[in-house]
Amino acid sequence: MRIPSEVRDQLALRFGVLLPHLNERQQRLALAAEARLLGHGGVRAVARAAGVSETTVRKGVFELEGGEDPLPDGRVRRDGGGRKSAEELDLLLVPALLALVEPDERGDPMSPLRWTTKSLRSLAGELTRQGHAASAPTVGRLLRENGFSLQANAKTLEGAQHPDRDAQFRYINDQVKDHQADGEPVVSVDTKKKEVVGEFKNAGRQWRPAGAPVRVDVHDFPGDALGKALPYGIYDLAADTGWVNVGTDHDTATFAVESIRRWWNGQGRLDYPQATRLLITADAGGSNGYRTRAFKTELARFAAESGLAVTVCHMPPGTSKWNKVEHRLFSAITMNWHGRPLNSHEVVVQSIAATTTRTGLTVHAELDTGAYPTGVKVSDAELNAVPVTGHAFHGEWNYTVHPSPAGPAGPTGPAPGPAAVFDRGALSHPALTGMPRTALTELTKTLTADWQTLQKQDPATRRDGGERHRAPGGGRKAKLDLADRVLATVLQQNLALPPTVLAHLFAVSKDTIRHTTSEIRQLMDQHAHAPRPPAAHLNTLAGLLVHATAHGATLTTETKPAC
């Protein structure tokens, strides 16, 4: 039976509208129904009108006439139907793919993919080169099935974790609570990332008229910059306010303390008129790092000017992102100026000053055009004049700079002519040695015999066990007797005093102190004398004077001829 062309045209129109909305099995049944209605020749006419094979239509007819039940779970094909997947046809495909993308970079070290972007197309091309035919969509499906996804770099590595990291955070928290309970100011400080000033692209987007973006330079060459901006932030934890000093020179310790000084003179002393102490939390490195000598000397000048006892608690190494100023102040500033070219210092200052948050943050910003040269050295004498006392817990991270020292610091070592020697009775005060005077005397007596035996040996004999090169009693006389040596060692152990301070106390050189304390510590170890943890970490002579005065020990000096 010949099917009229008008009927075939109507079928083609009907199939074009209906079939795209049906799945594979539903299409077969719909085609079969039309073919049965047309009778003889209907299979061929329907197949041509729908653009499918006659076998597909006949299969639908068999399914329709057989009255088969729908497949479970909405399936279109029976189990095993359709083409085999690529990983079924090639059992080595998945291992080869994982070898290309695993983090340890196994696989062919000479593969060009090792040093290129691992896109789906690149991975598919490399697999094909290795004899595993796979398309980019197949590679994407296999990666997702094996737990992979697109990942960006995560900035989380900041060095090894210090064993006392958590304890330091708890200590900082206790210090913050203590200061805030007394109504004393607590601030978090740091320098924000340096910004280059000019018509340069700034990350982020802003709403603007369609097709009218802000036009900036194609290249970000530093030589084309109008200058640089160094925002140093001071964030007040209690008041939720920020003060940003925008420098234009260098990020130095002098600049850091000047920023703190400007905050105090401009806002801090108004908010805390009764303050006697200031707590600063800072990073472990940078211009306000705990190893930076200039930071301590500049803080001493600020403390003397303001009359505040300035306590500094540094974040443990490798934890800079935990500093409050980072995510309470700097993050808000970055969000406020994103997408806006920083083409002048005024734009930088005004953008920072306009920063607010829904929680109530307000920010003051000002420009600092002062010069802060790098490479400034701080001598031992200058550092010794700083009235800084380290706390008992990690005194290198936690210390207090006092408004003024308890007495003159003087030079760091003996000089020609008369030298100032500190009274041994005052230095042996229990608050400084950590033990009663009687215990100190007993310790000296215990070490006497071994020390005398040691002194009878020539230095060369001590090193290599050979014969003496001098008669007993020959050579220069020792500058310190045993009592002085034991006292110096005990002071070093109890107060963590550096050799420069001990050298000044006993009017000898730093090398003499290093040799003396090493010798006495060895003798103490032989007699199982284990020192207690330091009661404080005093890095300077002025800090020792402050500590002694606070504990009722008055250090006096007497003049004697230099050795």
VONUTOR-717732 format. One record per residue: residue in one letter; z negated, x, y of N, C-alpha, C in turn. Coordinates in steps of 0.001 Angstrom, whole numbers, plus 500000, padded with zeros to 6 digits. Layout:
BEGIN
AZXYZXYZXY/...
END
This chain:
BEGIN
M500000500856498813500000500000500000500000500888501232/R500954500616502089501063501419503295500157500837504377/I499390501694504984498457501270506031499167501350507367/P499210500233508136499903500256509429499321501317510358/S500172501828511227499734502874512174498699502338513138/E498792501024513485497799500469514402496397500535513792/V496316500270512486495011500332511801494473501757511783/R495387502738511516494943504138511492494427504575512863/D495112504080513950494667504436515296493281503855515585/Q493071502608515142491764501989515350490665502720514575/L491000503159513340490027503928512555489663505246513248/A490684505935513743490433507225514407489546507030515632/L489802505929516382488981505673517561487545505347517174/R487407504529516133486078504138515681485300505334515132/F485974506168514342485304507349513781484901508348514878/G485739508484515895485425509427516971484164509053517729/V483893507731517785482688507269518484481467507296517576/L481640506948516302480507506735515407480043507993514680/L480968508752514113480598509851513220479703510928513851/P479870511294515122478982512330515696477509511976515672/H477183510704515512475788510268515530475197510144514124/L475990510447513077475541510300511707475403511671511059/N474499511727510074474389512986509341475475513041508275/E475457514113507500476535514361506548476666513252505511/R475582512771504948475627511741503906476020510393504500/Q475492510093505692475827508822506337477311508758506693/Q477876509907507085479313509930507382480129509603506129/R479743510192504983480480509931503750480432508446503388/L479264507832503542479126506408503183479907505514504140/A479915505872505433480679505071506405482172505162506125/L482666506374505808484078506540505482484432505782504196/A483496505827503215483742505131501952483831503628502154/A482996503080503021483023501633503281484358501206503883/E484896501996504820486187501674505420487302501777504391/A487207502790503527488255502980502516488276501823501522/R487134501315501137487083500190500199487662498921500826/L487413498740502132487956497549502794489481497580502879/L490048498774502988491498498893503106492196498773501760/G491472498995500656492080498872499336492881500104498984/H494026499858498239494832500974497779495402501750498968/G495274503075498916495734503931500009494706504113501101/G493557503413500950492543503499501992491884504886502083/V491721505569500926491072506892500940491884507865501771/R493223507867501525494047508807502275494085508458503753/A494208507155504070494288506747505474492987507099506223/V491844506840505593490555507145506240490382508649506418/A490773509434505368490628510885505464491444511441506633/R492701510943506803493530511431507903492999510981509257/A492515509739509312492001509252510592490734509984511015/A489883510336510019488612511008510351488748512516510418/G489865513061509899490043514501509930489215515209508895/V489003514570507698488235515190506621489107515214505379/S488574515857504346489342515916503110489190514605502335/E490189514312501486490121513121500667488982513219499653/T488655514433499250487553514629498305486243514138498893/T486027514375500197484804513918500847484715512404500838/V485861511734501106485854510265501123485608509732499721/R486268510312498703486082509856497332484620510041496902/K484008511170497306482608511380496959481730510298497567/G482061509871498787481304508786499412481483507470498681/V482727507260498193482987506032497451482165506000496170/F482121507129495463481333507195494228479849506950494511/E479350507532495633477933507342495982477674505881496337/L478625505248497030478449503853497443478507502912496259/E479454503161495377479597502286494218478492502523493201/G478002503736493150476936504025492201475585503500492629/G475457503102493902474182502569494390473047503566494349/E473325504854494654472288505885494620471255505646495710/D470002505904495357468925505763496341468973506904497353/P468486506646498572468452507736499567467622508903499057/L467992510130499457467255511324499055465889511354499729/P464865511910499067463512511926499644463438512806500889/D462426512496501721462123513293502927463301513370503876/G464188512354503820465294512338504762466328513410504527/R466353514007503331467308515054503024468725514505503023/V469693515370503399471104515001503408471779515465502133/R471326516637501640471908517196500420470838517312499353/R471297517286498106470376517500497012469951518972496985/D468884519248496299468409520629496170469511521512495624/G469709522618496325470745523554495891472071523296496525/G472173522264497321473433521963497967473697522858499164/G474941522974499552475312523775500705475489525241500353/R475861526031501367476090527455501143474780528195500931/K474831529258500182473675530105500012473378530817501332/S472071531007501610471688531723502826472039533193502710/A472132533861503850472526535275503864471534536128503099/E470234535806503205469232536624502514469254536387501008/E469761535216500586469904534969499142471102535713498581/L472157535791499369473350536505498919473145538012498946/D472300538499499879472031539933500009470526540133500021/L469958540477498882468510540604498764467945541770499589/L468764542706499987468298543858500771468447543633502277/L468932542442502662469171542197504084467865542197504885/V466863541444504424465601541348505177464887542695505250/P464740543450504126464116544773504258464849545696505227/A466189545622505220466953546467506141466697546061507588/L466597544754507836466324544280509192464927544687509652/L463917544518508806462548544873509178462409546369509419/A463174547164508698463119548604508914463619548978510297/L464498548155510865465029548435512197464067548039513309/V463236547034513070462426546498514162460940546779514019/E460502547321512893459072547577512741458617548624513747/P457372548529514238456889549427515294456899550896514907/D456731551212513601456673552628513234458059553251513131/E459116552468513444460480552967513553460938553679512282/R460720553019511138461261553569509910462769553335509872/G463404553883508841464835553688508701465588554945509076/D466874554773509314467759555895509585467437556509510946/P466918557764511008466569558355512310467794558688513141/M468974558731512516470190559051513257470906557806513752/S470357556647513483470998555417513905471045555341515434/P472188554975516014472255554842517477471374553726518005/L470971552806517130470120551702517567468718552181517936/R468314553369517441466953553876517681466658554000519170/W467665554323519955467442554579521378468137553531522242/T468432552355521712469060551311522501468232550038522429/T468588549075523257467901547791523264468149547060521946/K467087546588521353467214545916520056467475544431520259/S468653544106520783469045542715520926469532542193519580/L469675540862519484470141540271518235471536540777517887/R472378540908518895473737541380518641473737542830518169/S472884543660518773472805545061518364472267545177516945/L471266544382516624470712544415515274471737543955514247/A472483542893514581473502542405513655474578543462513442/G474987544151514526475996545190514394475521546351513538/E474247546754513694473721547852512901473603547461511438/L473192546222511172473120545768509782474501545761509132/T475495545318509894476858545311509359477327546728509074/R476952547676509957477321549075509739476709549622508468/Q475506549113508124474836549557506908475301548799505663/G476227547829505848476745547094504699476047545783504436/H475292545266505402474605543982505244475181543020506284/A476159542243505911476822541357506852475868540269507331/A475694540161508653474817539141509236475232538911510676/S475168537657511094475492537315512478474237537383513336/A474424537340514659473282537373515581472356536174515377/P472877534933515230471960533801514962471169533974513672/T471817534535512632471102534762511370469978535771511565/V470242536833512318469203537832512598468040537193513343/G468344536340514323467278535671515063466431534780514167/R467076534048513266466336533183512352465445534001511425/L465975535086510883465191535916509969463995536554510676/L464167536972511917463054537574512663461949536551512897/R462331535337513296461322534310513534460591533952512242/E461325533882511126460694533557509854459732534644509391/N459916535870509870459047536981509485458008537320510551/G457762536379511462456666536536512415456980537358513641/F458249537548513971458615538304515160458941537350516306/S458753537846517524459134537100518720459417538105519822/L460021537645520897460289538532522029458971538927522683/Q458742540231522858457477540725523402457757541693524546/A456990541546525626457041542516526723455953543563526513/N456015544653527277454967545671527211453646545089527702/A452555545462527055451213545013527456450434546210527986/K450016546140529253449286547244529873447804547140529487/T447472547744528344446096547663527859445512549018527515/L446335550070527393445826551375526980445326552138528184/E444033552485528198443464553227529308442599554378528824/G442931554945527713442146556074527223441128555637526181/A440438556635525636439450556367524601438258555601525156/Q437671554756524317436527553964524747435263554798524680/H434520554857525785433282555622525823432218554892525004/P431400555626524242430394554948523399429383554135524202/D429137554494525470428173553766526298428856552799527258/R430094552397526933430816551516527845430074550204528059/D429725549532526979429060548236527107427689548376527757/A426974549451527423425659549674528031425791549888529540/Q426872550557529960427083550757531397427368549441532100/F428143548573531459428404547258532052427106546468532197/R426237546543531198424954545851531296424100546450532409/Y424159547763532551423379548413533610423882547985534992/I425205547939535143425772547483536415425339546052536706/N425374545215535684424971543822535862423518543715536295/D422657544544535706421240544532536096421070544995537546/Q421821546010537934421736546492539316422211545427540304/V423274544723539944423785543662540822422747542560540984/K422147542127539876421131541082539949419936541527540779/D419528542779540614418383543294541359418653543288542858/H419819543756543266420139543799544698420318542391545268/Q421014541538544527421245540184545045419944539382545120/A419024539624544204417738538925544250416957539279545505/D417136540500546014416457540932547237417281540661548489/G418421539978548336419259539682549492420019540881550011/E420218541901549174420924543105549581422417542958549262/P423277543580550049424723543437549830425187544174548571/V426155543556547886426793544143546704428299544009546888/V429010545130546861430452545099547083431160545853545963/S432382545429545705433275546106544765434411546705545569/V434728547980545330435714548673546162436788549320545298/D437960549479545883439048550209545228440240550228546179/T441210551088545866442457551148546615443534550408545849/K444201549466546529445307548743545908446516549677545789/K447459549295544978448679550088544807449366550349546141/K449795551587546315450482551958547558451757551145547708/E451985550629548896453184549851549184454086550640550133/V455390550631549854456364551282550723456849550251551736/V456767550600553013457110549671554087458589549802554424/G459316548693554429460739548698554759461411547461554214/E462729547408554387463511546257553906463790546415552418/F462711546373551619462822546569550183462444545286549452/K462973545154548249462670543974547439461205543961547036/N460568542803547155459196542616546702459225541599545560/A458573541916544471458638541062543289458155539653543601/G458709538678542913458309537284543099459386536472543802/R459159535149543894460110534242544531459391533293545477/Q460103532837546498459579531862547452460608530762547653/W460133529583548026461048528475548306461784528735549619/R463101528652549567463959528836550735465152527896550604/P465911527688551680467123526865551573468066527431550513/A468686526551549760469563526978548677470660527891549205/G470880528994548513471933529926548888471588530810550060/A470320530847550473469939531658551627468741532540551291/P468869533468550336467750534357550017467528535385551123/V466333535926551166466064537016552100466816538246551625/R467618538835552500468449539965552110467685541271552354/V467679542131551339466982543411551424467941544516550996/D467494545758551159468334546904550817468624546923549319/V469814547408548989470197547520547587469341548568546883/H469062549690547567468302550787546978466915550875547607/D465943551314546798464567551477547279464241552960547435/F465064553666548192464834555090548371463647555314549300/P462667556161548892461504556409549768461902556975551120/G463016557721551139463429558301552415463836557263553438/D464183556063552981464568554990553907463374554169554384/A462165554495553885460988553699554224460543553965555662/L459923552960556242459355553088557583457941553642557545/G457419553860556394456055554361556236455484553835554933/K454206554007554766453531553506553578452249552794553986/A451802551928553128450575551165553375449628551372552206/L448385551749552510447361551985551502446227550994551726/P446265549831551089445193548845551288443941549223550490/Y442859549529551196441573549791550536440711548547550700/G440320547963549570439614546685549609438132546805549359/I437358546025550100435915545872549891435671544388549665/Y435221544049548450435001542648548103433511542379547974/D433010541435548771431606541033548747431429539986547654/L430685540337546602430564539449545447429845538150545779/A428802538217546597428007537027546882428708536090547861/A429319536664548900429936535844549945431366535444549614/D431972536055548576433366535799548240434276536044549435/T434083537198550064434912537598551194435467538987550942/G436621539248551508437252540543551356437515541186552700/W437445542504552720437772543294553908438741544367553429/V439916544427554038440933545377553610441297546280554777/N441129547575554578441500548581555561442833549174555127/V443887548925555896445233549347555520445514550704556157/G445464551747555352445733553087555842447214553409555827/T447572554453556583448977554859556671449165556326556321/D448091557029555909448198558465555664448020558789554183/H446803559138553758446551559501552364445302558774551859/D445305558520550550444150557883549907443158558974549507/T442258559325550387441267560369550146439867559774550147/A438900560603549770437510560142549786437064559801551197/T437520560574552176437177560284553572437708558914553979/F438945558597553564439518557285553866438735556177553181/A438307556416551948437552555399551215436239555071551919/V435491556114552297434201555870552944434396555308554342/E435452555723555049435730555158556365436014553662556257/S436674553265555179436928551832554966435613551084554764/I434710551672553970433396551051553769432631551005555083/R432723552056555875432034552090557179432549550982558094/R433873550798558106434448549754558970433998548372558512/W433943548175557198433448546877556713432004546657557150/W431162547671557007429755547503557355429585547230558840/N430246548006559687430104547831561128430735546532561604/G431815546100560940432513544904561399432000543607560807/Q431449543642559600431037542404558950429731542530558180/G429556543618557457428407543743556577427072543626557282/R426891544358558356425581544330559023425312542999559712/L426390542238560004426194540896560569425779539908559489/D426351540056558296426004539158557197424659539504556578/Y424255540793556663423004541255556046422192542050557073/P421655541376558086420945542106559152419664542787558679/Q419055542323557586417801542896557095418022543871555940/A419239544243555691419540545060554515418979546473554663/T418446546974553567417995548372553500418715549125552400/R419398548365551509420130548979550411421526548392550324/L422433549150549750423804548697549518424226549157548138/L424738548240547327425247548576545998426768548531546020/I427382549610545561428839549719545500429237549904544039/T430132549054543544430716549265542220432136549768542427/A432479550849541729433770551501541935434321552000540610/D435595552368540624436222552941539433435639554317539163/A435971554851537986435483556179537622436318557288538232/G437541556996538642438416558029539191438969557648540543/G439918558462541014440536558195542305439721558731543462/S440001558221544652439331558703545857437844558396545853/N437414557367545107435997557044545015435453557305543608/G435982558327542934435554558659541586434223559379541560/Y433577559360540396432243559954540295432293561478540284/R433455562076540030433574563527540069433944564055541451/T434280563167542377434769563575543686433609563994544588/R433542565283544892432456565790545738432504565186547140/A433723565090547688433857564590549054433360563157549183/F433463562369548117432986560993548180431474560963548399/K430747561857547749429293561896547922428910562426549302/T429598563460549779429257564005551103429567562995552204/E430686562274552069431012561260553079430042560088553009/L429624559713551798428628558645551680427304559051552318/A426958560338552228425718560811552856425778560620554369/R426924560903554977427074560684556421426964559196556749/F427596558367555927427505556920556172426079556419556006/A425383556896554978423999556469554757423117556880555929/A423327558090556467422538558538557611422829557691558842/E424082557278559022424439556458560180423870555045560064/S423990554460558885423609553053558701422138552867558356/G421486553926557873420107553796557426419965553112556080/L421068552960555348421046552289554051420916553299552918/A420179552928551898420195553681550649421368553147549835/V422399553965549679423649553523549063423637553876547572/T423600552867546738423665553064545285425085552811544824/V425615553743544027426971553623543504426903553546541977/C427539552539541419427665552402539971429152552402539635/H429586553400538886430996553525538533431284552820537215/M432457552218537149432919551636535893433108552757534870/P432857552491533600433104553521532590434571553941532594/P434870555165532199436273555596532157437112554652531302/G438297554334531797439207553479531048438978551998531219/T438197551583532230437912550148532406438156549720533847/S439125550347534517439334550055535937439693548591536188/K440370547960535239440800546572535450439634545590535433/W438444546055535049437286545175535043436619545111536410/N437014545969537322436407545971538645436696544647539355/K435666544038539921435802542699540513436888542647541585/V437013543714542382437970543681543484439393543516542975/E439658543914541725441002543826541181441448542375541011/H440604541570540347441052540206540038440454539146540944/R439576539538541861439046538566542822439743538682544183/L440260539886544497440864540106545812442318540544545696/F442577541638544988443926542192544955444927541249544303/S444518540543543266445450539617542613445856538497543567/A444888538016544368445194536952545339446141537460546422/I445963538712546853446857539290547864448274539399547318/T448400539869546083449725540009545477450421538657545369/M449685537628544970450284536292544875450680535762546249/N449952536124547281450220535585548616451491536166549228/W451778537449548961452954538043549602454132538234548643/H454054537659547431455152537864546500456432537246547043/G457532537955546835458825537490547315459056537733548788/R458117538363549497458257538612550934458420540112551166/P459527540581551716459702542008551992458641542503552977/L457999543613552657456980544197553529457679545168554476/N458334544604555482459190545423556341458489546002557550/S457171545801557681456412546432558761454933546413558395/H454169547272559049452731547285558799452097545973559261/E452661545371560274452118544094560750452258543018559674/V453408543012558981453605542043557903452567542268556799/V452297543531556479451305543837555447449934543314555861/V449518543638557093448185543252557556448059541738557654/Q449065541082558241448986539634558425449044538889557092/S449829539410556139449908538766554830448577538866554099/I447926540020554219446615540179553581445591539262554246/A445602539223555577444611538419556306444784536927556052/A446000536500555687446254535069555436445927534662554009/T445437535591553200445162535298551787443923534418551649/T444063533346550919442938532455550604443084531982549162/T442026531412548634442060530802547312441370529447547377/R441570528641546338440932527321546296439423527425546131/T438938528595545696437491528767545537436812529218546827/G437598529464547893436991529759549182437103531187549663/L437908532014549021438051533402549451438659533487550840/T438066534332551685438639534663552988438731536179553084/V439746536651553794440017538084553852440251538508555295/H439630539617555674439915540252556963440695541535556687/A441703541799557490442508543007557311442763543645558664/E442803544962558681443120545692559905443838546978559542/L444576547506560515445378548707560315444577549939560698/D444652550963559877443959552228560127445023553324560202/T445305553802561401446337554821561599445752556226561641/G444505556395561231443872557705561249444487558662560254/A444264559960560494444767561006559603443689561386558599/Y444063561429557342443127561776556265443781562837555384/P443716564096555803444411565162555065443832565372553678/T444689565818552789444268566142551427443891567617551327/G443298567979550204442969569377549962441707569863550639/V440874568981551165439627569382551815438612569779550739/K438068570984550850437117571498549874435680571245550322/V434825570960549362433391570782549621432652571905548903/S431958572748549638431269573894549059429988573467548345/D429421574403547578428152574129546913427059573843547928/A427083574582549049426055574380550077426138572973550666/E427359572501550924427520571152551483427070570099550473/L427429570300549211427031569329548197425518569327548005/N424887570513548062423441570597547892422688569904549016/A423338569750550160422690569085551294422731567570551188/V423437567046550175423548565589550014422288565068549326/P421563564142549938420350563589549314420687562539548271/V421242562957547149421662562040546097420780562243544878/T420333561149544308419536561193543082420238560358542019/G420467560986540871421092560262539774420072559425539027/H420499558286538542419603557411537789419362557989536398/A418308557510535762417969558027534430419068557729533424/F419746556590533570420835556246532658422151556709533251/H422781557676532621424065558217533058424067558472534567/G423285559434534962423185559762536377424485560204537006/E425459560607536178426755560976536758427532559735537184/W427253558582536550427916557324536920427092556500537902/N425785556627537828424891555781538628423980556682539465/Y424083556575540757423289557435541634423073556730542978/T422077557223543699421735556666545005421789557777546048/V422522557525547116422584558446548254421620557909549309/H420623558716549676419573558279550585419967558534552033/P419368557789552950419748557936554363419537559340554908/S418484560063554453418228561410554963417463562179553902/P417672563489553835416933564286552854415495564464553262/A414659564866552313413246565077552603412991566430553232/G413977567273553298413801568587553887415127569293553945/P415197570477554551416456571187554676416958571668553330/A418267571617553164418850572027551901419004573527551805/G419463574155552867419602575595552862420767576045552018/P420924577367551829422025577914551036421806577675549554/T422825577963548767422762577702547333422262578877546533/G422088580003547089421640581153546329421021582185547228/P420485583255546691419829584244547507420804584975548403/A420369585323549569421179586059550519420446587341550879/P421131588320551420420459589549551805419331589267552786/G418243590024552668417093589814553539416118588865552909/P415192588316553695414201587394553155414861586161552565/A414326585681551451414851584488550792413739583477550612/A414094582186550730413121581112550580412899580851549104/V411669580985548627411310580743547229410373579550547176/F410673578602546322409837577412546244408575577716545444/D407484577138545886406183577358545261406204576861543817/R405823577741542876405882577389541474404892576283541127/G403758576249541797402795575183541537403360573817541867/A404129573740542974404741572464543333405847572087542354/L406621573091541916407716572808540978407213572368539615/S405984572760539263405447572382537951404739571037537975/H404928570261539018404333568929539104404828568078537930/P403945567332537264404356566527536105405509565572536390/A405620565089537642406722564182537976408068564881537899/L408082566214538011409322566974537960409586567552536570/T408531568004535886408717568615534568408687567599533436/G408059566448533675407950565451532622406861565752531616/M405972566696531932404863567021531022403683567521531856/P402464567345531361401293567868532088401389569386532239/R400679569885533263400706571333533490400123572094532293/T399116571523531649398528572191530480399546572310529352/A400359571265529159401391571312528119402449572350528451/L402776572482529742403739573495530155403198574898529877/T401893575090530159401274576387529892401254576696528406/E400935575708527574400908575909526132402302576242525591/L403314575605526155404682575896525722405036577344526043/T404628577809527203404902579199527579404210580163526627/K402940579881526284402218580751525353402885580762523973/T403380579602523553404017579518522237405262580394522153/L405983580494523254407232581243523250407047582718523586/T405829583123523963405620584482524475406003585545523450/A405488585445522232405721586491521238407210586655520933/D407899585552520704409322585640520393410118586165521585/W409708585759522775410441586225523955410253587725524159/Q409026588228523958408778589663524102409588590450523079/T409661589942521863410485590605520845411950590637521263/L412387589554521839413778589470522292414051590445523419/Q413088590629524312413289591525525445413334592988525040/K412722593319523909412727594717523458414087595120522896/Q414930594134522643416256594432522126417218594704523273/D418086595707523040419134595979524017420171594852523933/P420810594460525074421822593407525015422899593649523971/A423314594942523807424343595232522801423805594998521399/T422505595318521203421891595102519896421842593621519569/R421556592801520592421476591359520361422824590799519902/R423901591428520403425226590904520072425713591356518707/D425586592684518445426198593179517208425219593787516223/G423909593809516556422921594324515622422920595833515486/G423585596572516387423627598027516307422370598680516864/E422423599996517022421270600721517533421137600536519045/R419907600737519531419645600632520960420361601748521699/H420794601430522948421428602435523786420508602864524916/R419359602198525070418398602533526122417010602628525514/A416192603418526209414790603495525790414071602224526198/P413029601850525460412270600654525853411805600759527298/G411970599701528066411572599678529477412654600156530411/G413794600618529886414879601082530729415662599926531325/G416484600197532331417306599193532992416566598467534096/R417266597512534709416664596758535816415571595831535312/K414583595615536158413511594691535801414005593257535933/A413483592398535062413877590993535091413442590337536392/K414284589484536951413972588797538201412986587655537988/L412931587137536769412052586014536468411172586376535279/D409881586044535387409019586238534231409159585048533293/L408469585090532165408628584041531162408219582680531698/A407126582623532483406673581339533021407743580715533907/D408411581544534732409477581033535590410660580550534752/R410967581275533694412100580913532850411861579582532129/V410655579427531607410328578168530938410347577018531938/L409803577248533130409775576204534154411190575800534545/A412073576772534737413454576457535118414149575651534023/T413915576026532775414557575310531668414032573889531547/V412720573708531689412129572372531597412622571493532741/L412719572056533934413244571288535070414686570857534819/Q415463571752534253416851571418533965416947570299532933/Q416099570337531918416153569322530875415643567972531352/N414623567958532197414017566694532613414757566037533769/L415393566853534644416047566297535827417545566547535848/A418072567181534788419513567476534708419989568236535929/L419198569192536388419555569966537573420668570950537244/P421669571077538087422736572052537844422278573459538196/P422964574490537728422565575879538013422504576203539500/T423348575554540320423336575862541747421990575505542381/V421405574385541973420116573966542537419000574857542005/L419001575124540720417960575990540149418045577397540728/A419252577861540989419407579183541590418739579245542956/H418833578180543720418193578154545031416669578045544905/L416206577281543941414758577112543772414077578432543417/F414742579232542596414117580462542111414691581716542769/A415566581536543781416117582659544550416787583688543657/V417620583214542734418403584087541875419840583572541865/S420699584249541130422092583820541053422272582725540005/K423409582046540081423709581005539096423880581599537703/D424452582804537625424609583443536316423259583749535676/T422296584160536504420957584417535971420349583142535406/I420529582042536105420001580758535638420672580356534327/R421981580512534248422691580127533018422187580952531834/H422030582260532040421550583122530953420112582775530575/T419279582540531586417862582265531345417669580965530570/T418287579895531026418093578595530370418674578598528960/S419789579279528744420349579368527394419393580101526458/E418785581174526946417857581956526134416613581153525774/I416034580471526756414804579711526506415078578507525615/R416235577871525760416554576724524894416643577154523437/Q417183578334523190417239578830521819415839579039521250/L414947579601522068413573579794521597412885578449521353/M413141577481522224412556576152522033413047575530520731/D414317575705520430414865575151519187414198575785517968/Q413906577079518054413244577757516936411850577202516680/H411203576709517730409861576142517597409885574616517542/A411077574048517308411239572593517138410717571817518335/H410956572358519521410562571646520739411761570835521215/A411721569545520955412835568664521318412549568015522670/P413390568241523682413155567630524992413443566134524975/R412777565412525848413041563988525996414312563783526824/P414886562583526782416050562328527641415684562535529099/P416634562965529936416336563225531356415751561992532050/A414743562242532873414153561147533653415022560791534846/A415898561700535256416816561471536372417918562508536291/H418986562269537019420080563225537138420194563610538610/L419640564758538957419616565198540347420646566312540517/N421706565998541227422816566941541341422692567882542518/T421793567598543449421707568402544668420255568742544978/L420098569770545815418758570166546244418129569087547107/A418915568507547989418377567436548831417933566250547993/G418692565922546953418279564840546071416978565151545348/L416778566419544979415517566823544355414353566634545325/L414559566982546582413501566832547575413136565359547758/V414146564508547768413891563065547894413118562560546678/H413559562963545503412901562532544265411451563020544227/A411226564275544603409872564828544581408961564083545540/T409438563837546751408623563129547744408289561717547269/A409265561046546647409029559681546174407996559628545062/H407785560748544354406833560787543243405578561590543587/G405343561800544883404106562438545311404051563938545130/A405186564591544945405221566052544812405814566647546082/T405058567506546733405519568131547968405981569549547656/L407273569783547837407832571107547550407745571971548802/T407051573073548671406895574013549792407567575323549430/T407910576078550446408588577352550247407771578479550838/E408012579661550326407417580866550887408501581914550950/T408372582877551844409400583889552036409004585169551345/K409962585742550587409708587024549940410977587848550024/P410896589140549913412099589959549995413048589607548865/A414328589635549157415327589343548127415386590465547120/C415693590099545877415768591101544820417040591903544964/
END
